[in-house]
Amino acid sequence: MADVTALPAAAAILEKLPKTAVDAAYFQVPTVKDKLTVEAPHGIDVQWLINDNRNKNVLLEGLENLSWRDGNPAIFVAGEANQTKAIKTQIKRKPGYMRKQAYFSGYWKA
């Protein structure tokens, strides 16, 4: 999960995943024009969330609609500080969450 400011980092991570990787990637961008071409394994469902309202946490909404898989997922979340904190709170409650397999970075504030 990443907003437009973290999109390059998240895209680079997706491109390095094994071809057998499965799950979802959510990217928040302000306009359709901000979407990038992302090379992801075929098992990764890339979702583009178009939202120009910095105060609306559409990444959290995406997480709430995500079907959580069994196992211990690798997690990357980066974006606005308060939104990332809210996402982290929800993810920590999910089954299979392991701190050592998760990265959260709220590195800017709205």
Phi, psi and omega in degrees: 000133181202145171272182187300330181288335181255003184303316179301318180294314180296319179297319179297321178295314179301319182294339181265355180293153175298150181299341181270000182298143178225145173151215185223154174227129180244128179235127177260125177227151183289328181218163177301327180295342181275354179293143178247160172281122182240126177270108181233154175304152183299335180277001178261122178271105181272121180246128178258121180254109183272120184200118178259007179263104183297342182270352180262126184267078181288337175293320176296319177298320177298318178299319181295334180265359183280133173280112184285128181275158173291157177107194183241094186286153168273132188233134175229122177225127179212140179163212181297139190303308183293323179292319178296320179298317179296320178295316179300317179303317180289317182295323180299339179272352184283148177295140178086357180298130175230122183307320184291347179253017183232143176229125178233130179220108173259092192252011171211158181238137179284000000 
